[in-house]
Amino acid sequence: MRSKTIAILLMFVLFLATFAQAQETRYAVQLEAAPMQAEAEAKVNRLKAQGVQAYVVKSTIAGKGTFYRVRVGNFTTQSVARKFGEDLVRRGVAPEFFVAPYEQPLSDTTAAKPVVKPTPAPATANPVVKATPKNPAPAANSPNPAPAKSTPASVAANSNPPRNAPDTTTTSAGAAAAFARFQDPSVGYSFEYPSYWAGQPLDPKDAADQRVNAGALFKSAEDSAFLNAIWNKLDKANSPDNDNDLIVEIILKSMSSGDGTQLKETSRKVVNENGLVKTYLDLKAVFQSQGQTTPLDFVGKAVIVRASKGILLVVAFYSKDASPNSAAIADRIIASVRAPE
């Protein structure tokens, strides 16, 4: 049983190694590229006449020259960007699209952010989110842009605050923060998060690629914060035969496995509650992804829940320099975590 537990826990590694990159990357929908700026601007004007706030990005490709890319949006996840692109194709606004990392528009200081409303997920499948792109975006003049697929989302509202959580929490701007409850559509674990945070769960393919059974990522630029949830199936994970300290140490080690990631545990509390073994952690982390000149200092709050059907990890990180309210938000998220029944 011990060897099986360790093998399951090692599946956390790939997903957790993407924390720093995931909380920084944003995405756009590219519709076409032109060698002349006037041609691209004309396309932008046609799109704006259809209610689509497009913009132009100037890019120079070695050996091929300068291209002017027509793009839409400034999205927090690839899946939300894909969903918006699919809607444009379905409406006949564009014949095709692909998702690319967001770049500063040529003339505007920021790109318009289209409102994308989540739709209910089917009972048999998870919606999709990608923490980091697995492949580089195709070049502006690529004849074969990356294919896109449907990515529904599911976020259920819940007005009841979790037990032991504050009744109200303020944002970094000092306003009261409304919370929603996210519940994974297939596994059933749940947690509260500020309703202005953006995020979704992984779809089955992404989960399989990252060696987890289910997961989710939420983030907020306003609070300089993000959270990850990871679920792995393991029969009788809460059995007393399993060494809790060993499980926690393996998970902590996996969280430090990414390049440029340094993680330190500052406190630990273990609670046995209704057959669940819960380990609450306070963390300090330093993230430095490729291309960053200055490391990012973060503080983390986490809970590892050993349930009868598997192990759930929910961890919220916020910048060391963020508003003090970010700590209260992270505390509320962790206090609200519910393992699947």
C-alpha positions in Angstrom: 0.0 0.0 0.0 2.8 2.4 0.8 4.5 2.0 -2.6 1.2 2.6 -4.3 0.6 5.7 -2.3 4.1 7.1 -3.2 3.5 6.3 -6.9 0.2 8.2 -6.9 1.7 11.2 -5.1 4.5 11.5 -7.6 1.8 12.3 -10.2 1.6 15.7 -8.6 5.0 16.8 -10.0 4.2 18.0 -13.5 1.2 20.0 -12.6 2.7 21.8 -9.6 5.9 22.7 -11.5 3.8 25.2 -13.6 2.7 27.5 -10.7 4.8 30.6 -11.5 4.3 30.5 -15.3 0.6 29.9 -14.9 -0.1 32.9 -12.8 1.6 35.3 -15.2 0.6 34.1 -18.7 -2.3 35.6 -20.6 -3.7 34.7 -24.0 -5.3 36.3 -27.1 -7.2 34.9 -30.1 -5.4 35.5 -33.4 -7.6 35.7 -36.5 -5.1 36.5 -39.3 -1.8 38.2 -40.1 -0.9 40.6 -42.9 2.3 42.0 -44.3 0.9 45.5 -44.4 -0.4 47.5 -41.4 -3.2 49.1 -43.5 -4.5 45.7 -44.4 -4.6 44.6 -40.8 -6.1 47.8 -39.6 -8.9 47.4 -42.2 -9.7 44.0 -40.8 -9.8 45.4 -37.3 -12.2 48.1 -38.4 -14.5 45.5 -40.0 -14.4 43.4 -36.8 -15.2 46.4 -34.6 -18.2 47.1 -36.8 -19.4 43.6 -35.9 -18.9 44.4 -32.2 -15.6 42.6 -31.8 -12.9 44.7 -30.2 -9.9 43.6 -32.2 -6.4 45.1 -32.3 -3.1 44.8 -34.2 0.2 43.3 -32.9 3.4 44.0 -34.8 5.8 41.1 -35.0 9.1 40.6 -36.8 9.9 37.0 -37.9 13.6 36.3 -38.7 14.1 35.6 -42.4 10.4 36.5 -43.2 10.0 40.1 -42.3 7.4 42.1 -40.4 3.8 40.9 -40.0 0.8 42.7 -38.5 -1.4 40.2 -36.5 -5.1 40.7 -36.0 -6.0 39.6 -32.5 -8.8 39.8 -30.0 -8.9 39.8 -26.2 -6.7 39.5 -23.2 -7.7 36.2 -21.6 -6.5 34.6 -18.3 -6.5 31.0 -19.7 -6.1 29.3 -23.1 -9.4 27.5 -22.7 -11.4 30.8 -22.3 -9.6 32.2 -25.3 -10.4 29.1 -27.4 -14.0 29.2 -26.4 -14.2 32.9 -27.5 -12.5 32.0 -30.8 -14.9 29.1 -31.4 -17.8 31.5 -30.8 -16.4 33.8 -33.5 -16.2 30.9 -36.0 -19.7 29.7 -35.1 -21.1 33.2 -35.7 -19.3 33.5 -39.0 -17.2 36.4 -37.9 -13.9 34.5 -38.7 -13.2 31.4 -40.7 -10.5 30.2 -38.3 -8.3 31.2 -35.3 -5.6 30.0 -33.0 -4.7 30.9 -29.4 -1.4 32.8 -28.8 0.3 34.4 -25.8 -1.0 37.9 -25.3 1.2 40.7 -26.6 0.9 44.5 -26.3 -1.2 46.0 -29.1 0.4 48.3 -31.6 -1.6 51.4 -30.7 -3.6 50.7 -27.6 -2.2 50.4 -24.1 -4.5 47.5 -23.3 -6.7 45.2 -25.2 -10.4 45.0 -24.7 -11.5 42.1 -22.5 -14.5 40.4 -24.0 -17.0 39.0 -21.5 -17.1 35.2 -21.7 -19.8 33.6 -19.6 -19.2 30.1 -18.4 -21.6 27.4 -19.6 -22.6 24.2 -17.7 -20.2 21.3 -18.1 -21.5 17.9 -19.2 -21.8 15.4 -16.4 -19.2 13.1 -17.9 -16.4 15.5 -18.7 -14.4 18.2 -17.1 -14.0 21.7 -18.6 -10.6 22.7 -19.7 -7.9 25.0 -18.5 -4.2 24.9 -19.4 -1.8 26.2 -16.8 0.9 26.7 -19.4 1.0 26.2 -23.1 2.6 22.8 -24.1 3.6 23.9 -27.6 4.8 27.3 -28.9 2.2 29.3 -30.8 2.4 29.0 -34.6 4.0 31.8 -36.6 1.9 34.6 -37.9 1.9 33.2 -41.4 1.7 29.5 -40.4 -0.5 27.6 -43.0 -1.6 25.1 -40.3 -2.7 27.0 -37.1 -3.3 24.8 -34.0 -6.7 23.2 -33.9 -9.2 24.2 -31.3 -11.8 22.3 -29.4 -14.8 23.1 -27.3 -14.1 23.9 -23.7 -17.2 24.5 -21.5 -16.8 25.8 -17.9 -18.6 25.2 -14.7 -18.6 27.6 -11.7 -21.5 27.4 -9.3 -22.4 30.3 -7.0 -22.7 29.8 -3.3 -23.7 32.6 -1.0 -23.0 30.6 2.2 -19.5 31.3 3.7 -17.5 28.2 4.8 -17.2 27.2 8.4 -14.4 29.0 10.2 -14.1 31.6 7.4 -14.7 35.3 7.9 -18.2 36.6 6.9 -16.7 39.3 4.7 -13.3 39.7 3.0 -12.1 42.8 1.3 -10.2 43.1 -2.0 -6.8 44.8 -2.4 -8.7 48.0 -3.2 -10.6 47.8 0.2 -14.0 46.8 -1.2 -16.0 43.8 0.1 -15.2 40.8 -2.0 -18.1 38.5 -3.2 -17.2 34.8 -3.1 -18.4 32.0 -5.4 -18.1 28.3 -4.9 -16.3 26.2 -7.5 -17.3 22.5 -7.6 -15.5 20.1 -9.8 -18.2 18.6 -12.1 -16.9 15.0 -12.1 -15.0 14.5 -8.8 -17.1 16.8 -6.6 -14.4 18.5 -4.5 -15.1 22.2 -4.0 -13.8 25.5 -2.5 -14.7 29.2 -2.4 -12.9 31.8 -4.3 -13.3 35.6 -5.0 -15.9 35.8 -7.8 -13.6 38.3 -9.7 -10.9 35.7 -9.9 -10.7 33.9 -13.3 -10.2 30.2 -13.8 -11.5 26.8 -14.7 -10.8 23.1 -14.1 -8.7 20.9 -16.4 -10.3 18.7 -19.0 -9.6 15.0 -18.9 -6.9 15.1 -21.5 -5.0 17.9 -19.8 -5.3 16.1 -16.5 -4.0 12.9 -18.0 -1.1 14.7 -19.7 -0.1 16.2 -16.3 -0.6 12.9 -14.5 -3.4 14.0 -12.3 -7.0 12.8 -12.2 -8.5 16.3 -11.9 -7.4 19.8 -11.2 -8.2 23.5 -11.5 -6.4 26.8 -11.7 -7.7 30.3 -10.6 -5.8 33.5 -10.6 -6.1 37.3 -10.0 -3.8 40.0 -11.3 -5.6 42.5 -9.0 -4.5 40.5 -5.9 -1.2 39.2 -7.4 -2.5 35.8 -6.3 -3.4 32.4 -7.8 -4.5 28.9 -6.6 -4.2 25.4 -7.7 -6.4 22.4 -6.9 -5.2 18.8 -7.6 -7.1 15.6 -7.1 -5.6 12.1 -7.4 -7.6 8.9 -6.9 -6.3 6.6 -4.3 -8.5 4.0 -2.6 -8.5 4.3 1.2 -6.1 7.3 1.1 -7.2 8.2 4.6 -6.2 4.8 6.0 -4.0 5.0 9.2 -1.6 2.6 7.4 -0.5 5.5 5.3 2.2 7.7 6.8 0.9 11.3 6.7 4.2 12.9 7.2 5.6 10.9 4.2 2.7 12.0 2.0 3.1 15.6 2.9 6.8 15.6 2.3 6.4 14.0 -1.1 3.9 16.6 -2.1 6.1 19.5 -0.8 9.0 18.0 -2.8 6.9 17.9 -5.9 5.9 21.5 -5.5 9.5 22.5 -5.5 10.3 20.5 -8.6 9.9 23.2 -11.1 12.9 25.1 -12.5 13.6 28.2 -10.5 11.1 27.3 -7.8 12.1 27.4 -4.1 9.6 26.3 -1.5 9.8 26.5 2.3 7.3 25.2 4.8 6.8 27.6 7.8 4.1 25.8 9.8 2.0 22.6 9.7 -1.2 21.5 11.5 -2.8 18.1 11.1 -6.5 17.6 11.9 -8.6 14.4 11.9 -12.2 15.4 11.0 -15.0 13.0 10.2 -12.7 10.3 8.7 -10.6 12.9 6.8 -7.0 13.6 7.5 -6.3 17.3 6.8 -2.9 18.9 6.9 -2.8 22.7 6.8 0.4 24.3 5.7 1.9 27.8 5.6 4.5 28.3 2.9 7.0 30.7 1.4 7.9 30.4 -2.2 10.3 32.0 -4.7 9.4 31.7 -8.4 11.8 32.6 -11.2 10.7 31.4 -14.6 12.9 31.5 -17.8 13.4 35.1 -18.9 12.7 36.7 -15.5 15.5 38.8 -14.1 14.0 39.3 -10.7 12.6 36.4 -8.6 9.0 36.6 -7.4 8.4 36.2 -3.6 5.1 34.6 -2.7 3.4 33.4 0.5 1.2 30.3 0.3 -1.6 28.7 2.3 -2.4 25.0 1.6 -4.5 22.1 2.7 -3.9 18.4 1.9 -7.0 16.3 2.5 -6.7 12.5 2.6 -10.2 11.1 1.9 -11.5 7.6 1.3 -11.3 7.9 -2.5 -8.2 10.0 -3.0 -6.0 12.9 -2.0 -6.9 16.6 -2.6 -4.5 19.5 -2.5 -5.6 23.1 -2.7 -3.0 25.8 -2.4 -3.3 29.5 -2.7 -0.3 31.8 -3.3 -0.1 35.6 -3.1 2.7 38.0 -3.7 4.7 38.9 -0.6 4.1 42.6 -1.6 0.4 42.2 -2.1 -2.2 43.9 0.1 -2.7 42.4 3.6 -6.2 41.5 2.4 -4.7 38.8 0.2 -3.8 36.8 3.3 -7.4 36.9 4.5 -8.6 35.8 1.0 -6.2 32.9 1.0 -7.3 31.8 4.5 -10.9 31.9 3.4 -10.2 29.7 0.4 -8.3 27.1 2.4 -11.0 27.1 5.2 -13.7 26.5 2.6 -12.2 23.4 0.9 -14.5 20.4 0.8 -13.3 16.9 -0.3 -15.6 14.8 -2.5 -18.2 12.8 -0.5 
